[in-house]
Amino acid sequence: MIDETSYVPPKVWEWETDGENGGRFASINRPIAGATHDKVLPTGKHPLQLYSLATPNGVKVTIMLEELLALGHSGAEYNAHLIDIMEGDQFGSGFVDINPNSKIPALLDTSMPEPTRLFESGSILLYLAEKFNAFIPNDPALKTECLNWLFWQMGAAPYLGGGFGHFYAYAPIKIKYCIDRFTMEVKRQLDLLDKHLANNQYMCGDEYTIADIAIWPWYSVVINNEAYEAAEFLDVQSYKHLQRWTEKIAQREAVIRGRKVNRPFGPAEDQLHERHDASDFDTKTQDKLNPE
């Protein structure tokens, strides 16, 4: 183990394949891109093929799809295939063909003349919103505000997850400087959201949009102490307007459904490992498949 207090970076960094570079996620972190093995992805009968896992980034897309279906957009029907990132599924050749960045979620729209690949959750949300003309304002000014917050989330979440979450919960050693640095930024983000929501029902005023769908999965898990076990440490109870917004969105039926898809962890009744039909929510959650 390196003494962090006296560490001097080498002139040229080298990958320590014994795991020292990655902590809990050492087995899936690597400094090179591309596939590690050949693997053909499964496909289903619906127009949209989703390859994902119910992390906050994955949940954004399943919520969006369930919201679209709730509005009656049959073209948003989808097959959700589970990608186990701890097993390295994201490095299979089929997945890399859709997302060369090897991160979930990845989506294939087979309804187009040529199948369209989509990666990066923000890009997927914007594509679906524009494809179905839903959850994005038509007014140019409001649309711009929606995109402001959508792309804010893209830039902010790495500080929350890869920064704060990693050093507070996952790093093999606790480094005060790193925890303090990212805690300060996360609390600034929470305060920003709280102040904004003091005067807005949703992120873009009274209209529920892809900005809410993008932001909610990341910040709700912090507010509800479902990630990092840091709710007390971050004093989340002090962000009253953010709590109100979090609770309101959590009550939406499409959100309740979307959170279950591609989830192999948590309570059995909330785990729908793969979703291939709307009826799967009633018949194929883990509590139904493996009753005690």
N, C-alpha and C positions, 0 to 999 in steps of 0.2 A: 504494500500500500504506500502510495506517495504521500509524503508529508506536505499537505497543502499550504502550510504556512511558509514553507521555504522553496516552493516549486518555482523553477525558472524554465520558461518555455524553451524547447530546443530550437535550433535554427530551422529545421525542417520537421514538421509534425509527422509521426508515424502511427498507424493504426495498431492498437494493441488488441489482437484478436482473442485474448484471454478474458475479455469482458470489462477491463478496467475503464474503458471509454464510455460505457453505456449504462452502468447501473442496472436497474430492473429491466430495462429494455435493450440490454446489450445484444441479445440474440437476434434482434431485428433491425438494429441500427448499423449502418455501414457507410463508408465514404465513397461508394461507387453506385452508379445507377444501372438499370437493366435487369433482365430476367436471370434467375438462378437455376431455373428448371423449366422443362416443358410441361404445360398443363392446359388442356382445352377447357374453357369455361362452359358451364351448363347454360342452356337457354330454355325459355318457356314459351307459352302461347301468346303472351300479351305484347302490346306495342313497345313497352319499355322494359328493359332488362337492367335491373339494379344489382350491383355487386358491392356489398357494404357490411358494416358492423355498427351496432348501436352506440357508438361514441357520439359526442355532441355533433361532430361534423356529419356523421351518418344520419343521425336523428333529424337534422334539418331537412333532408331530402324525403325521408319517409313521412314526416309531418306534411310537407308540401304536397306529396302525392295523395295522401289521404284527404287533405283539404280540397284538392281539385276533384277527387271522386265524390266528396260530399256535396259539391256544387253541381254534380251531374256530368262532369267531363269524362265520358267513357274512354276517350283516347288516352287518359292518364292511367289506365289499368296497367299493372306492372307485376313482374315476377321479381321477388327480392331473394337473392342468393347470398348466403352467409360467406363472408371472407374472414377467416381466422388469422388475424395479423400476428398473433403470437406463434403460429405455426408457419408463417412465411407465405401464406396464400397470395399476398399482394406482390410477390416476386415471381409468380408463375407467368409463363409466356403469354397466355391469353389475357390475363389481367394487364400486363405491361403494354400489350397492344392497344388497350383502351386508355390506360393511364400510365404513360411512361415515367411518371413521378412516383409510382408504386405507393399511393396513399388512397385510402377509402374516403369518400365514396366514388364509384365510377358508374356511369350510366351509358347504355346503348339505346338509341332511339331507332327501332327497326321499322317505324312507320314511314320513314323517308325513302325516296328512290334509291339512295345509297345510305346504309346505316350510318348514323351520326354518333360519334363518340363524344362523351362529355366527362370532364374531370374538373376538380376544384368545386367545392360545394357552392360557393357564390356564383360561379358560372352556371351550374346546374339550376339553381333557383331562378336566376335571371332568364335562362333559356325557357324554363317551364312557364314562368309568369308571362313571357311574351308569346309563347306558343299558344297558350290558352286564354290570354288576355285576362288574367286573374291575379289578384293579390299584388298588383302594382298600379299606382294611380295613373289615370289618363291625363290629368292636368299636368302640363310640363313642369311647373314649379314644384308640385307635390312629388312627381316622379323623381325629380332631381334630389329632393330631400330624402326620398326613400333610398335612392342609390348612395347618397352620402352615408347613411347609417349602415347600409349593407356592406359597403367597402370599409367603413370604420371597423366593423366586426372582423373582417378579414385581417386587418392589421393589428387589432387589439388582442384577439384570442391567443396568439403565440406567447404574449407576455403572461397571460393567465395560465395557460396549460404548460407549454414548454418551458416557461420561465418560473413562475411561482409554483405551479403544481409539481414540477419536476424537483425543484430544490427543497420545497417544504415537505413533500410526501414520498418521493421516489429515489432521490439521490442516496448513494450508499453512505454518505456522511453529511452532517448538518453544517453548512457554512453560513455563518451569521451575515456576512456581507451580501451574499447572493439572496438569502431569504429577505433581508431588509430591503434590498434594492427592488425586488419584484413585488414584495408586499406593498411598498409605497405606490408602485404603479397600479396594482390591482385595486387598491383602495381609491385611487384617483379615478379609475374607471367606474367603480361602483358609485362613487359620489357624482360623477358625470351623468350616469344613467338616472340616478335618483333625482337629481335636479331637473333633468329634462322631463322625466315622467311626472314631476310635480304639476306640470302645466299641460300634459298630454295624456290622453287615455292610452294611446299606443305610441309607437316610435314616430309615426307620421301623423299625429293628431288623432282624429277619431276613426281612422281607417286602419284595419289590420292588414299588414302587408308582409312581403318577403323580408323586410327589415326585422320585424318581430320574429318571424320564423327562423331567421339566421341567428339572432342574438339570444333568444330564449334558451335554446338547449345548453349553451355554455354557462350562462349566468344563473339559470334556475338551479343547476346542480350545486353551485356554490352556496346560493341562498338557502337551499334545502339540506345542506350538509351531505349531499350525495357524492361529492367528489372531494378528495384531499383531506376530509375530516377537519376542515379549517373554518367552519362557520363561526365558532366562538373566537378563534384567533383573529379573524377579520372583522368581528363585531357586526355581522350582517344584519342583526336586529335593528340597527340604527338607520338602515336604509328603507324607510317606510313606504315610499312611493314605488320603489323597485320591488318590494315585497308584494304590494297590491297588484302590480302588473304581472308578476310571476304567477301569482295565484289565479288571476283571471284567465290567463292563457292555459294554464294547466287543466282547467275545467272543460276546455273544448274537446268534443268527442273525437275529432280527427287527431288532436294532439295525444290523447290517451291511446288511440290505436297506433299512431306513428311511433310512439316511444317503445312499443313492444316488438317492432319488427327488427329482425336480425340481432336480437338481444339474447346471448347465451349466458347471462348472469343475472343476479337479482332474484326476487320472488318468482316461483314457478309460474304463477298466473300472469306474470308480466313478460314472459319469455315466449316469443314466437320466432323460432330460429330462422325459418324461411316462410315467406308469404307468396302463395301462388294463386290464391282466390280469396275474395272477401270473407267467405265462410270460414277460413282458417282461424280467424280470431275466436270463433265459437267452438272450434273442434280440435285445433292443433297447438294450442299453447301447452307448455310443458306440464302444467297441472292436469290437463286432459290426457296427454299422452302417457304420463307416468304418475297416475294417481297413487296416493299412499294407501 
